[in-house]
Amino acid sequence: MRPHLPLLSSDTGFAARSAAFYAALFILSGIVLPFFPLWLKAKGVETALIGIILAAPQLVRIVAIPLATANADRRDALRGTIVTLSALSVAGYALVAWAEGGLVILCAYALTAFATTPVMPLLETYTLRGLGARGRAYGPVRLWGSVAFIFGLFGAGFAADVLSARSLIWLIVAASAVALAMAVNLVPVSAGEPESAATSRAPKRLLRDRAFLVVAVSAGLTQASHAVYYAFSALDWRNAGLDGTAIAALWALGVIAEIILFAVSHRLPAFLTPSLLLMIGGAGAVLRWTVMAFEPPVALLPLLQLLHALSFGMTYLGALFFTHRRAPPGQAATAQGYLAVVLGVTAACATAASGWLYGAFGDKAYAAMALVAVVGCAYGAVAERTARRMARDAA
């Protein structure tokens, strides 16, 4: 197979524009994920409520994503929907910045999530559709988001060392404004297929598709097992004496492993089916969180962070590729939306529980996450058996 470079001029700029928007979104994520909890703590929010606030977007997405993706499919307006939601995201984060009190912050953050949570499944649909039409691979474009995530991490890490924690929210507002600018720079793509009566009934059939549901649950559980890590690793490592730069470096190491996986994803052996990727991802998560539960020494943390390529990367690619291939014509965004909803439900439950678990058990909370990953891996095995049976039946 011909190698796919990250960016080429022959795609009339589509890959470059998509990569730039991925980069802007992940710079934003690189600030929000590790350091938004620090801002909440600086605002005097209690640990248990921090978990609930961080879970709010996962709950909101249950409503927001199906509405946004169905509307984008119905109107064939992926780019327009992305731009509108990106603009609302800037306003939402500014509202969070001015909020005072844990409950008010919770309400403001939940409102913001109505705009922020549908953007990624819409972007995935937009990118897969556009790259597919141009004969380009997904991984070498998507990796630029992960590269940018590292810059967001280190930028926020340096900022956390020189600014007050209460000022970090303005980095988030600024990053969301950059994401809006990159969204405006996207070019329109079309589904290219007229919607028919059969297509309009496709979402209900998809929700009754056992293979799709098993894959979604597998991915949802394995991704949800990251809840304690996402919510409290920065606080935990800071309590262990690490500064903001060191915390950012540890997060960045996990993302570097993810980048390498995305860069070679189009060269993975054919036997690595989406469901097998889910199994590998679940197994990596089990190993990662089991070791984390035993309070490993700082010297071991870099090795554990490399497992992010499995626990997150393999799981992400497996679910994304399966859903893209399984989606009925004209319903690609809706299918990605359903997947995102399942991911949101499981992540919301795990994130909300993470505050109580970490407050009660400290690092031992990772043991609960390892158990969640065990179940996710088991569902991946079910998905693999289902896929093989369907392949035999089709033959």
C-alpha positions as CSV (number, residue, x, y, z in Angstrom):
1,M,0.0,0.0,0.0
2,R,1.2,3.5,-0.8
3,P,2.3,5.4,2.3
4,H,0.1,8.3,3.3
5,L,1.9,11.4,4.5
6,P,0.2,13.5,7.1
7,L,-0.5,16.4,4.7
8,L,-0.4,16.7,0.9
9,S,-1.3,19.5,-1.4
10,S,-3.1,17.1,-3.8
11,D,-6.2,17.0,-1.6
12,T,-7.0,20.7,-2.4
13,G,-6.5,21.5,1.3
14,F,-9.1,19.3,2.8
15,A,-6.7,17.2,4.9
16,A,-4.8,20.3,6.0
17,R,-8.0,22.2,7.1
18,S,-9.3,19.1,8.9
19,A,-6.0,18.6,10.7
20,A,-5.9,22.2,11.7
21,F,-9.4,21.9,13.3
22,Y,-8.4,18.7,15.1
23,A,-5.3,20.5,16.3
24,A,-7.4,23.4,17.7
25,L,-9.9,21.1,19.4
26,F,-7.2,19.1,21.0
27,I,-5.2,22.1,22.2
28,L,-8.5,22.9,24.0
29,S,-8.8,19.4,25.4
30,G,-5.1,19.4,26.5
31,I,-6.0,22.4,28.7
32,V,-9.4,21.2,29.9
33,L,-8.8,17.6,30.8
34,P,-5.9,17.9,33.3
35,F,-6.3,21.5,34.5
36,F,-10.0,22.3,34.6
37,P,-10.2,20.2,37.8
38,L,-7.4,22.4,39.3
39,W,-9.5,25.5,38.4
40,L,-12.6,24.0,40.1
41,K,-10.5,23.2,43.2
42,A,-9.2,26.8,43.2
43,K,-12.8,28.0,43.0
44,G,-13.5,26.1,46.2
45,V,-15.6,23.3,44.7
46,E,-15.7,20.2,46.8
47,T,-14.1,17.0,45.5
48,A,-17.4,15.1,45.2
49,L,-19.0,18.0,43.3
50,I,-16.0,18.2,41.0
51,G,-16.8,14.7,39.9
52,I,-20.4,15.6,39.2
53,I,-19.4,18.7,37.2
54,L,-16.9,16.8,35.1
55,A,-19.7,14.2,34.5
56,A,-22.2,16.8,33.3
57,P,-21.0,16.9,29.7
58,Q,-21.3,13.1,29.5
59,L,-24.9,13.3,30.5
60,V,-25.8,16.3,28.3
61,R,-24.4,14.6,25.3
62,I,-27.1,12.0,25.6
63,V,-29.5,14.6,24.3
64,A,-27.3,17.0,22.5
65,I,-25.4,14.7,20.2
66,P,-28.4,12.8,18.7
67,L,-30.1,16.2,18.0
68,A,-27.1,17.7,16.4
69,T,-26.0,14.7,14.3
70,A,-29.5,13.9,13.1
71,N,-30.0,17.6,12.1
72,A,-26.6,17.6,10.3
73,D,-27.6,14.4,8.4
74,R,-31.1,15.6,7.6
75,R,-29.8,19.0,6.2
76,D,-26.6,17.6,4.8
77,A,-24.9,20.4,6.7
78,L,-21.9,19.0,8.6
79,R,-19.7,22.1,8.3
80,G,-22.5,24.6,9.1
81,T,-23.4,22.7,12.2
82,I,-19.8,22.4,13.3
83,V,-19.3,26.2,12.9
84,T,-22.5,27.1,14.8
85,L,-21.7,24.8,17.7
86,S,-18.1,26.1,17.9
87,A,-19.3,29.7,18.2
88,L,-21.7,28.7,21.0
89,S,-18.8,26.9,22.7
90,V,-16.8,30.1,23.0
91,A,-19.8,31.9,24.6
92,G,-20.4,28.9,26.9
93,Y,-16.8,28.8,28.2
94,A,-16.9,32.5,28.8
95,L,-20.1,32.0,30.9
96,V,-18.3,29.3,32.9
97,A,-15.4,31.7,33.5
98,W,-17.7,34.3,35.1
99,A,-19.7,31.8,37.2
100,E,-19.4,31.7,41.0
101,G,-20.3,28.8,43.3
102,G,-20.2,25.1,42.6
103,L,-23.9,24.8,41.6
104,V,-23.8,27.8,39.3
105,I,-20.6,26.5,37.7
106,L,-22.3,23.1,37.2
107,C,-25.2,24.7,35.4
108,A,-23.0,26.9,33.2
109,Y,-20.8,23.9,32.3
110,A,-23.8,21.8,31.5
111,L,-25.2,24.5,29.2
112,T,-21.8,24.8,27.5
113,A,-21.8,21.0,26.9
114,F,-24.8,21.3,24.7
115,A,-22.5,23.0,22.2
116,T,-19.2,21.3,22.8
117,T,-20.1,17.6,23.0
118,P,-21.5,17.1,19.4
119,V,-18.5,18.7,17.7
120,M,-16.2,15.6,17.8
121,P,-18.7,13.0,16.4
122,L,-19.6,15.6,13.7
123,L,-15.9,16.2,12.9
124,E,-15.2,12.4,12.7
125,T,-18.0,12.0,10.2
126,Y,-16.9,15.1,8.3
127,T,-13.3,13.9,8.1
128,L,-14.0,10.2,7.3
129,R,-16.4,11.3,4.5
130,G,-14.1,13.8,3.0
131,L,-10.9,11.7,3.2
132,G,-12.8,8.7,1.8
133,A,-13.8,10.7,-1.2
134,R,-10.2,11.7,-1.7
135,G,-8.7,8.2,-1.1
136,R,-6.8,9.4,2.0
137,A,-6.2,7.6,5.3
138,Y,-7.8,8.8,8.5
139,G,-4.9,8.2,11.0
140,P,-2.3,10.5,9.5
141,V,-4.8,13.4,9.6
142,R,-6.2,12.6,13.1
143,L,-2.7,12.4,14.6
144,W,-2.3,16.2,14.3
145,G,-5.0,16.5,17.0
146,S,-2.9,14.4,19.3
147,V,0.2,16.3,18.5
148,A,-1.6,19.6,19.3
149,F,-2.9,18.0,22.6
150,I,0.7,17.9,23.8
151,F,1.2,21.6,23.1
152,G,-2.0,22.3,25.0
153,L,-0.7,20.2,27.9
154,F,2.6,21.9,28.1
155,G,1.2,25.3,27.5
156,A,-1.3,24.8,30.4
157,G,1.5,23.2,32.5
158,F,3.7,26.2,32.2
159,A,0.7,28.4,32.8
160,A,-0.2,26.5,36.0
161,D,3.3,27.1,37.3
162,V,3.3,30.9,36.7
163,L,-0.4,31.9,36.9
164,S,-2.9,31.4,39.6
165,A,-5.1,28.3,39.2
166,R,-8.2,30.7,39.0
167,S,-6.8,32.2,35.8
168,L,-6.6,28.9,33.9
169,I,-10.2,29.2,32.7
170,W,-9.2,32.1,30.4
171,L,-6.8,29.8,28.5
172,I,-9.8,27.6,27.9
173,V,-11.8,30.5,26.5
174,A,-9.0,31.6,24.3
175,A,-8.4,28.1,22.9
176,S,-12.1,27.7,22.1
177,A,-11.9,30.9,20.1
178,V,-9.0,29.5,18.1
179,A,-11.1,26.4,17.5
180,L,-13.9,28.5,16.1
181,A,-11.5,30.2,13.7
182,M,-10.4,26.8,12.4
183,A,-14.0,25.6,12.1
184,V,-14.8,28.5,9.8
185,N,-11.9,27.5,7.7
186,L,-13.4,24.1,6.9
187,V,-14.7,23.3,3.4
188,P,-18.2,21.9,2.9
189,V,-18.6,18.2,2.2
190,S,-21.8,16.4,1.0
191,A,-23.2,13.0,1.7
192,G,-23.5,12.5,-2.0
193,E,-26.4,10.2,-1.6
194,P,-30.1,11.2,-1.5
195,E,-32.1,10.2,1.5
196,S,-34.7,7.6,0.9
197,A,-37.5,6.2,3.0
198,A,-35.4,3.2,3.8
199,T,-32.5,5.4,4.9
200,S,-34.8,7.4,7.2
201,R,-35.6,4.2,9.0
202,A,-32.0,3.2,9.3
203,P,-31.3,4.6,12.8
204,K,-33.9,2.4,14.4
205,R,-32.4,-0.6,12.6
206,L,-29.0,0.4,13.9
207,L,-30.2,0.5,17.4
208,R,-31.4,-3.1,17.0
209,D,-28.1,-4.2,15.5
210,R,-26.6,-6.5,18.1
211,A,-23.1,-6.2,16.7
212,F,-23.2,-2.4,16.8
213,L,-24.5,-2.4,20.4
214,V,-21.9,-4.8,21.7
215,V,-19.1,-2.8,20.1
216,A,-20.5,0.5,21.5
217,V,-20.8,-1.0,25.0
218,S,-17.3,-2.5,24.8
219,A,-15.8,0.9,23.8
220,G,-17.9,2.7,26.3
221,L,-16.7,0.7,29.2
222,T,-13.1,0.7,28.3
223,Q,-13.1,4.5,27.7
224,A,-15.1,5.0,30.9
225,S,-12.3,3.2,32.8
226,H,-10.2,6.3,32.3
227,A,-12.5,8.4,34.6
228,V,-10.2,8.5,37.7
229,Y,-7.2,9.2,35.5
230,Y,-8.9,12.0,33.6
231,A,-10.4,13.6,36.7
232,F,-7.8,13.2,39.4
233,S,-4.4,12.2,38.0
234,A,-3.2,15.9,38.0
235,L,-4.3,16.4,41.6
236,D,-2.8,13.1,42.6
237,W,0.5,13.7,41.0
238,R,0.7,17.3,42.3
239,N,0.1,15.9,45.8
240,A,3.0,13.5,45.1
241,G,5.2,16.5,44.6
242,L,5.2,16.9,40.8
243,D,5.0,20.3,39.3
244,G,2.7,21.4,36.4
245,T,5.4,20.8,33.8
246,A,6.0,17.2,35.0
247,I,2.3,16.5,35.1
248,A,2.0,17.8,31.5
249,A,5.0,15.6,30.5
250,L,3.4,12.5,31.8
251,W,0.1,13.2,30.0
252,A,2.1,14.1,26.9
253,L,3.9,10.7,26.9
254,G,0.6,8.9,26.8
255,V,-0.5,11.0,23.8
256,I,2.8,10.4,22.0
257,A,2.1,6.7,22.2
258,E,-1.3,7.4,20.8
259,I,0.2,9.5,17.9
260,I,2.5,6.7,16.9
261,L,-0.5,4.4,16.7
262,F,-2.5,6.8,14.6
263,A,0.5,7.4,12.3
264,V,0.7,3.6,11.5
265,S,-3.0,2.8,11.7
266,H,-3.4,2.5,8.0
267,R,-0.6,-0.1,8.0
268,L,-2.0,-2.3,10.7
269,P,-2.3,-6.0,9.7
270,A,-5.6,-7.0,8.2
271,F,-6.4,-9.5,10.9
272,L,-6.6,-6.6,13.4
273,T,-10.4,-6.2,13.0
274,P,-12.2,-3.4,14.8
275,S,-13.5,-5.8,17.4
276,L,-10.0,-7.2,18.0
277,L,-8.7,-3.7,18.5
278,L,-11.4,-3.3,21.2
279,M,-10.1,-6.5,22.9
280,I,-6.5,-5.3,22.9
281,G,-7.6,-1.9,24.1
282,G,-9.5,-3.4,27.0
283,A,-6.6,-5.6,28.0
284,G,-4.3,-2.6,28.0
285,A,-6.6,-0.7,30.3
286,V,-6.9,-3.6,32.7
287,L,-3.1,-3.8,33.0
288,R,-2.7,0.0,33.3
289,W,-5.3,0.6,36.0
290,T,-4.3,-2.5,38.0
291,V,-0.8,-1.2,38.4
292,M,-2.0,2.3,39.1
293,A,-4.1,1.0,42.0
294,F,-0.9,-0.1,43.8
295,E,0.5,3.4,44.0
296,P,3.5,2.8,41.6
297,P,6.7,4.8,42.0
298,V,7.1,7.9,39.9
299,A,9.8,6.1,37.8
300,L,7.2,3.6,36.6
301,L,4.6,6.2,35.6
302,P,6.1,6.8,32.1
303,L,5.9,3.1,31.2
304,L,2.2,3.1,32.3
305,Q,1.5,6.2,30.3
306,L,2.7,4.3,27.1
307,L,-0.3,2.0,27.6
308,H,-2.5,4.9,26.5
309,A,-1.9,3.7,23.0
310,L,-3.8,0.6,23.9
311,S,-6.4,1.6,26.5
312,F,-7.5,4.7,24.5
313,G,-6.0,4.5,21.0
314,M,-6.9,0.9,20.1
315,T,-10.3,1.3,21.6
316,Y,-11.0,4.6,19.8
317,L,-10.0,3.3,16.4
318,G,-11.9,0.0,16.8
319,A,-15.2,1.7,17.7
320,L,-14.7,4.5,15.1
321,F,-13.9,2.2,12.2
322,F,-16.6,-0.3,13.0
323,T,-19.3,2.4,13.3
324,H,-18.2,4.1,10.0
325,R,-18.4,0.8,8.1
326,R,-21.7,-0.2,9.7
327,A,-23.5,3.1,9.2
328,P,-26.4,3.1,6.6
329,P,-26.0,5.4,3.7
330,G,-26.8,9.0,4.6
331,Q,-26.7,8.3,8.3
332,A,-23.0,8.4,9.1
333,A,-23.2,11.3,11.5
334,T,-26.3,9.8,13.2
335,A,-24.4,6.5,13.7
336,Q,-21.4,8.3,15.2
337,G,-23.8,10.2,17.4
338,Y,-25.3,7.0,18.8
339,L,-21.8,5.7,19.5
340,A,-21.0,9.0,21.3
341,V,-24.1,8.7,23.4
342,V,-23.1,5.2,24.6
343,L,-19.7,6.5,25.4
344,G,-21.2,9.5,27.2
345,V,-23.5,7.4,29.4
346,T,-20.8,5.1,30.5
347,A,-18.3,7.9,31.0
348,A,-20.8,10.0,33.0
349,C,-21.5,7.1,35.4
350,A,-17.8,6.5,35.8
351,T,-16.8,10.1,36.2
352,A,-19.6,10.9,38.7
353,A,-18.5,7.8,40.7
354,S,-14.8,8.8,40.4
355,G,-15.2,11.7,42.8
356,W,-16.6,9.5,45.6
357,L,-14.1,6.7,44.8
358,Y,-11.1,8.9,44.9
359,G,-12.2,10.7,47.9
360,A,-12.8,7.5,49.8
361,F,-10.0,5.3,48.5
362,G,-7.4,7.5,46.9
363,D,-5.3,5.6,44.3
364,K,-7.2,2.4,45.1
365,A,-10.0,3.9,43.0
366,Y,-8.1,2.7,40.0
367,A,-8.9,-0.9,41.0
368,A,-12.6,-0.2,40.3
369,M,-11.5,1.2,36.9
370,A,-9.6,-2.0,36.1
371,L,-12.8,-4.0,36.8
372,V,-14.8,-1.8,34.4
373,A,-12.1,-2.4,31.8
374,V,-12.3,-6.2,32.3
375,V,-16.0,-6.0,31.4
376,G,-15.2,-3.8,28.4
377,C,-12.6,-6.4,27.2
378,A,-15.1,-9.2,27.6
379,Y,-17.6,-7.3,25.4
380,G,-14.9,-6.9,22.9
381,A,-14.5,-10.7,22.8
382,V,-18.2,-11.0,22.2
383,A,-18.0,-8.5,19.4
384,E,-15.2,-10.5,17.8
385,R,-17.1,-13.7,18.0
386,T,-20.2,-12.0,16.5
387,A,-18.2,-10.5,13.7
388,R,-16.7,-13.9,12.8
389,R,-20.1,-15.6,12.9
390,M,-21.6,-12.9,10.6
391,A,-18.6,-13.3,8.2
392,R,-19.3,-17.1,8.1
393,D,-23.0,-16.6,7.5
394,A,-22.3,-14.1,4.7
395,A,-19.9,-16.6,3.0
